[in-house]
Amino acid sequence: MLIGIKGGAKRRLAALRPLAGRACGLGAGPGRRQLGPPAACMHPSPCCAALRAQRHKARGHPYTPVMTRTTPPPPVDLPTLFPWLTAYARTTVRLHPRPGTPGAQDSHIGGPLLWPAGEAWPTCGEPIINDGNLEPWRPASPIPMIGVAQFFARDIPEIPYPDNTDLLQVLWCPAKHQQEDLWGPVVRLIWRRTADLATVPTETHGPGFTAPYPSSVSLADDDYLPRPCVLHPERVTEYPDCEELPEDLQSALNEWDRANSDYQYLLSIAPGCKIGGWETWHLTDMYELPCTTCGTETEPLLQLDTTEWDGGSGPRWQPLEDRDHAPVDWEDEPTSLVLGRWGRLTVFLCPVSAEHGFRMAMQ
């Protein structure tokens, strides 16, 4: 079973703030469902993921491969200070990607995708924009999409897989597009049932795969080519961005935070690549992202981040196993993705049905 969904919906630019008093932001508070191989490098060029991985290996990487990553405990026990916050707690799955050689049967970021033999590889014919030319233009040939990530239900059951599916594959066009939700890569989600793949020939699409559209190689944005990474999933508790809370609760939390300044970076929302949890609205005010099919407020499905932590969030969110091996610049970040202005891209899914499509935000 395959369900392919293309994102894109009209952004409500005129309404960047939520309705007053909307409890818990994404839908309706504590009762909401938590949302909590592999990648086709379609570019035989110096910017392809395979060669980037080789370069990365040659220069060495600060991470030591281990089987787990452990987030330190929070410096403050929020539920003790604010018992009402427990109603807004969500579990997020920190993916903790680290450079490696994932296979087609693995959950990963940037590895080879398990693909039915004979199924056409997705391409993108949408107009693109370049940093030096913001006027959209259409390439002469479609741009092959690349595999960004793949997640099996056995590894991350928190993903709300549609009925009769247990594999999510994420692809995007590695060029910048002017879309209604954001300027960035065109994303495609594919939901599959692994039992179906067991009965048909499969092939691996990943680093080293020869692109059928060599003329499009120069159109790929290096920032959108993920480095192959293995995952070390870890479940942690998050609390919402302050703007997601009713006004009276916002006031109580803000009054406490004025003296502590810990909530945003150390106590609420995990940085880095993750599944589910809460969205951070640190770049813009919060705005609604309703499903374009049914109007239900969408919920975070997947966050891809330029950095796994930074100077502000590191004291809390840098794993214990990495305390002696902090990245020194963005090229040392595990996935090597650069999203927006060193920000994060979140895919939001309709909780009613994955077939309704999805929305996106860049923060």
C-alpha positions as CSV (number, residue, x, y, z in Angstrom):
1,M,0.0,0.0,0.0
2,L,1.4,3.4,-1.0
3,I,0.0,6.8,-0.1
4,G,1.8,9.7,-1.7
5,I,1.1,13.2,-0.4
6,K,2.4,16.5,-1.6
7,G,2.4,19.4,0.8
8,G,1.4,23.0,0.2
9,A,-1.5,25.1,1.4
10,K,-2.4,28.8,1.7
11,R,-0.6,30.5,4.5
12,R,-2.5,32.9,6.6
13,L,-0.1,35.8,6.5
14,A,-2.7,38.2,7.8
15,A,-3.2,36.2,11.0
16,L,0.2,35.5,12.6
17,R,-1.3,35.2,16.1
18,P,-3.7,32.6,17.3
19,L,-7.2,33.0,18.5
20,A,-7.2,34.4,22.1
21,G,-7.3,31.7,24.7
22,R,-6.8,28.7,22.4
23,A,-5.8,26.1,24.9
24,C,-2.7,24.0,24.1
25,G,-2.2,25.5,20.7
26,L,-2.3,22.6,18.3
27,G,-5.9,21.6,18.5
28,A,-7.3,21.2,22.0
29,G,-5.1,20.5,24.9
30,P,-4.2,17.4,26.8
31,G,-6.5,15.0,24.9
32,R,-4.8,15.4,21.6
33,R,-3.0,12.4,20.0
34,Q,0.7,12.8,20.2
35,L,2.5,12.7,17.0
36,G,4.9,12.4,17.9
37,P,15.7,1.9,4.1
38,P,16.3,5.3,2.7
39,A,17.6,8.3,0.7
40,A,18.3,8.6,-2.9
41,C,21.2,10.8,-3.6
42,M,20.3,11.6,-7.1
43,H,23.2,13.9,-7.9
44,P,26.5,12.4,-9.2
45,S,28.3,15.7,-8.4
46,P,30.7,17.0,-5.7
47,C,27.7,18.1,-3.7
48,C,26.1,14.7,-3.5
49,A,25.6,13.0,-0.2
50,A,28.0,10.2,-1.0
51,L,30.9,12.5,-1.7
52,R,30.0,14.7,1.2
53,A,30.1,11.6,3.5
54,Q,33.5,10.7,2.1
55,R,34.8,14.2,2.7
56,H,33.3,14.1,6.2
57,K,35.0,10.8,6.9
58,A,38.3,12.1,5.7
59,R,38.3,15.1,8.0
60,G,37.1,13.2,11.0
61,H,34.0,13.8,13.1
62,P,33.7,14.7,16.7
63,Y,31.0,12.1,17.5
64,T,31.9,8.7,18.8
65,P,29.4,6.0,17.6
66,V,27.4,4.7,20.5
67,M,24.1,2.9,20.8
68,T,22.3,5.5,22.9
69,R,22.0,9.2,23.5
70,T,20.8,10.5,26.9
71,T,19.3,13.9,27.5
72,P,20.2,15.4,30.9
73,P,17.3,15.9,33.3
74,P,15.8,19.4,33.4
75,P,17.4,21.8,35.9
76,V,13.9,22.6,37.3
77,D,11.0,20.3,37.9
78,L,8.3,22.3,36.2
79,P,5.3,20.1,37.2
80,T,6.2,20.8,40.8
81,L,6.2,24.6,40.3
82,F,3.2,24.6,37.9
83,P,1.1,21.4,38.3
84,W,-1.2,22.6,35.5
85,L,1.6,22.2,33.0
86,T,1.3,18.4,33.2
87,A,-1.9,18.7,31.1
88,Y,0.2,20.2,28.3
89,A,3.1,17.7,28.4
90,R,3.9,15.8,25.2
91,T,6.3,13.1,24.4
92,T,8.7,13.8,21.6
93,V,11.2,11.4,20.0
94,R,14.6,12.9,19.7
95,L,16.2,11.2,16.7
96,H,19.8,12.0,17.6
97,P,21.1,11.5,14.0
98,R,24.8,10.7,13.8
99,P,26.9,10.1,10.6
100,G,27.0,6.5,9.6
101,T,26.1,4.0,7.0
102,P,22.4,3.1,7.4
103,G,20.9,0.5,5.2
104,A,17.7,0.2,3.2
105,Q,16.1,-1.7,6.1
106,D,16.9,0.9,8.7
107,S,15.2,4.0,10.0
108,H,17.5,6.9,9.2
109,I,18.1,10.4,7.8
110,G,20.0,10.6,4.5
111,G,20.4,6.9,3.9
112,P,19.2,4.6,1.0
113,L,15.5,4.2,0.5
114,L,13.8,0.8,0.1
115,W,12.1,1.2,-3.2
116,P,9.8,-1.2,-5.2
117,A,11.6,-2.2,-8.4
118,G,9.9,-0.6,-11.4
119,E,8.2,2.2,-9.5
120,A,9.0,5.5,-11.0
121,W,11.3,7.7,-8.9
122,P,9.5,11.0,-8.0
123,T,10.6,14.2,-9.8
124,C,9.7,17.8,-9.3
125,G,8.7,20.1,-12.2
126,E,7.7,23.1,-10.0
127,P,9.4,26.5,-10.6
128,I,12.5,27.2,-8.5
129,I,14.2,30.3,-7.2
130,N,17.9,31.0,-6.8
131,D,19.5,33.2,-4.1
132,G,20.8,35.5,-6.9
133,N,17.4,35.5,-8.7
134,L,14.2,35.5,-6.7
135,E,12.0,35.4,-9.8
136,P,10.7,31.8,-10.0
137,W,11.6,29.9,-13.2
138,R,11.0,26.4,-14.5
139,P,14.0,24.1,-15.3
140,A,14.1,22.5,-18.7
141,S,14.0,19.0,-17.1
142,P,12.2,17.8,-14.0
143,I,14.5,17.7,-10.9
144,P,14.7,14.2,-9.3
145,M,13.7,14.3,-5.7
146,I,16.1,12.9,-3.0
147,G,15.3,10.7,-0.1
148,V,15.6,12.7,3.1
149,A,14.5,10.2,5.8
150,Q,12.7,6.9,6.4
151,F,11.0,5.7,9.5
152,F,9.8,2.2,10.3
153,A,7.0,1.7,12.8
154,R,9.0,-0.9,14.7
155,D,11.5,1.8,15.5
156,I,9.2,4.8,16.0
157,P,5.7,3.7,16.7
158,E,4.8,7.2,17.8
159,I,4.3,8.3,14.2
160,P,0.5,8.2,13.4
161,Y,0.9,5.8,10.4
162,P,-2.3,5.4,8.4
163,D,-4.1,2.1,8.6
164,N,-2.2,-0.8,7.0
165,T,1.1,1.2,6.7
166,D,4.2,0.9,8.8
167,L,6.8,2.8,6.9
168,L,7.1,6.6,6.2
169,Q,9.5,7.8,3.6
170,V,10.3,11.5,3.3
171,L,11.6,13.0,0.0
172,W,12.1,16.5,-1.2
173,C,13.3,18.4,-4.2
174,P,16.8,19.7,-3.4
175,A,16.1,23.2,-4.7
176,K,14.4,26.2,-3.3
177,H,10.8,26.9,-4.2
178,Q,8.4,29.8,-3.4
179,Q,5.6,27.9,-1.7
180,E,2.5,29.1,0.1
181,D,3.7,27.8,3.5
182,L,7.4,28.7,3.1
183,W,10.3,29.2,0.7
184,G,12.3,25.9,0.7
185,P,12.3,22.4,-0.7
186,V,9.1,20.8,-2.0
187,V,8.4,17.9,0.3
188,R,6.7,14.6,-0.4
189,L,5.5,12.0,2.1
190,I,5.1,8.3,1.1
191,W,3.4,5.8,3.4
192,R,4.0,2.1,2.7
193,R,3.3,-1.3,4.1
194,T,6.5,-3.3,4.5
195,A,4.5,-6.6,3.9
196,D,3.8,-5.4,0.4
197,L,7.5,-4.8,-0.2
198,A,8.2,-8.4,0.8
199,T,6.2,-9.7,-2.1
200,V,7.7,-7.6,-4.9
201,P,11.3,-7.0,-6.1
202,T,12.9,-4.0,-4.4
203,E,15.9,-1.9,-5.1
204,T,18.0,0.4,-3.1
205,H,18.1,4.1,-3.9
206,G,20.8,5.9,-2.1
207,P,24.3,7.4,-2.3
208,G,25.9,6.3,-5.5
209,F,22.7,5.9,-7.5
210,T,23.1,7.5,-10.9
211,A,20.6,10.3,-11.6
212,P,18.6,9.9,-14.8
213,Y,18.5,13.7,-15.2
214,P,22.2,14.8,-15.2
215,S,21.2,18.3,-16.6
216,S,19.5,19.0,-13.2
217,V,22.6,18.4,-11.1
218,S,23.7,22.0,-10.9
219,L,20.2,23.0,-9.7
220,A,20.6,21.2,-6.4
221,D,21.1,23.3,-3.3
222,D,23.9,21.8,-1.2
223,D,22.1,22.8,2.0
224,Y,19.3,20.4,1.2
225,L,21.5,17.3,0.7
226,P,21.5,15.3,3.9
227,R,24.5,13.4,5.1
228,P,23.7,9.7,5.8
229,C,22.9,9.3,9.5
230,V,21.9,6.5,11.8
231,L,19.4,7.3,14.5
232,H,19.4,6.9,18.3
233,P,15.7,7.5,19.2
234,E,15.1,8.8,22.7
235,R,11.8,9.8,24.3
236,V,11.7,13.0,26.3
237,T,8.9,15.2,27.7
238,E,8.3,18.7,26.2
239,Y,6.1,21.6,27.3
240,P,4.6,24.1,24.8
241,D,5.9,27.4,23.6
242,C,4.4,30.0,25.9
243,E,2.2,31.4,23.1
244,E,0.4,28.0,23.0
245,L,-1.0,28.5,26.5
246,P,-4.1,30.4,27.6
247,E,-3.4,34.0,28.5
248,D,-3.7,33.5,32.3
249,L,-1.2,30.6,32.3
250,Q,1.1,32.6,30.0
251,S,1.2,35.4,32.6
252,A,2.1,33.1,35.4
253,L,4.8,31.4,33.5
254,N,6.2,34.7,32.1
255,E,6.4,36.2,35.6
256,W,8.4,33.2,36.8
257,D,10.6,33.2,33.7
258,R,11.6,36.9,34.0
259,A,13.6,35.9,37.0
260,N,15.0,32.6,35.6
261,S,15.1,32.9,31.8
262,D,15.2,29.1,31.5
263,Y,11.9,28.1,29.9
264,Q,12.4,28.6,26.2
265,Y,15.9,27.1,25.9
266,L,16.2,24.7,28.8
267,L,12.8,23.5,29.9
268,S,10.2,23.5,27.1
269,I,11.0,22.3,23.5
270,A,13.9,20.1,22.3
271,P,16.0,21.4,19.5
272,G,17.3,19.1,16.7
273,C,15.7,16.5,14.6
274,K,12.6,14.9,16.2
275,I,9.2,13.3,15.8
276,G,6.1,14.9,17.4
277,G,6.2,17.1,20.4
278,W,5.7,20.9,20.2
279,E,6.7,23.5,17.7
280,T,8.8,26.5,18.8
281,W,7.7,29.9,17.6
282,H,10.9,31.8,18.3
283,L,11.2,33.3,14.9
284,T,7.6,34.5,14.3
285,D,4.6,34.8,16.5
286,M,2.5,31.7,16.5
287,Y,0.0,31.3,13.7
288,E,-2.5,28.6,12.8
289,L,-1.8,25.9,10.3
290,P,-5.2,24.3,9.6
291,C,-5.7,21.2,7.4
292,T,-6.8,22.5,4.0
293,T,-9.2,19.5,3.6
294,C,-11.1,19.5,6.9
295,G,-9.9,22.6,8.7
296,T,-8.6,20.7,11.7
297,E,-5.5,22.2,13.3
298,T,-2.4,20.2,12.2
299,E,0.1,18.8,14.6
300,P,3.9,18.5,14.4
301,L,5.0,15.3,12.7
302,L,8.7,15.7,11.9
303,Q,11.2,18.4,12.7
304,L,14.4,18.7,10.8
305,D,16.9,21.1,12.3
306,T,20.2,22.7,11.2
307,T,21.7,22.2,14.6
308,E,21.1,19.5,17.3
309,W,21.8,22.1,20.0
310,D,23.5,25.5,20.3
311,G,25.0,27.6,23.0
312,G,21.7,28.6,24.5
313,S,20.1,25.1,24.5
314,G,23.2,23.0,25.0
315,P,23.3,23.0,28.8
316,R,20.0,21.1,28.8
317,W,19.7,19.3,25.4
318,Q,23.3,18.3,24.5
319,P,23.4,14.5,25.3
320,L,25.6,13.3,28.1
321,E,27.5,11.1,25.6
322,D,28.4,14.1,23.5
323,R,29.6,16.5,26.3
324,D,33.2,16.2,25.2
325,H,32.5,16.4,21.5
326,A,30.6,19.6,20.7
327,P,30.3,20.6,17.0
328,V,32.5,23.5,16.1
329,D,30.6,24.7,13.0
330,W,27.6,23.8,10.9
331,E,29.6,21.4,8.7
332,D,30.2,19.3,11.9
333,E,26.4,19.1,12.5
334,P,25.3,15.4,11.9
335,T,22.9,15.9,9.0
336,S,24.8,18.9,7.4
337,L,21.4,20.3,6.5
338,V,21.0,24.1,6.5
339,L,17.3,25.1,6.7
340,G,16.3,28.7,6.3
341,R,18.7,30.9,8.2
342,W,20.2,28.1,10.2
343,G,16.7,27.2,11.5
344,R,14.4,24.3,11.5
345,L,11.7,22.9,9.2
346,T,8.6,21.3,10.7
347,V,6.1,19.1,8.8
348,F,2.6,19.3,10.4
349,L,0.2,16.4,9.8
350,C,-3.6,16.5,9.9
351,P,-4.6,14.3,12.9
352,V,-7.9,13.3,11.2
353,S,-6.2,11.6,8.2
354,A,-2.7,11.5,6.8
355,E,-4.3,11.5,3.3
356,H,-5.5,15.0,3.9
357,G,-2.0,16.3,3.3
358,F,0.3,18.4,5.5
359,R,1.5,21.8,6.2
360,M,5.0,23.2,6.9
361,A,6.7,25.9,8.9
362,M,10.2,27.3,9.1
363,Q,11.4,28.7,12.4
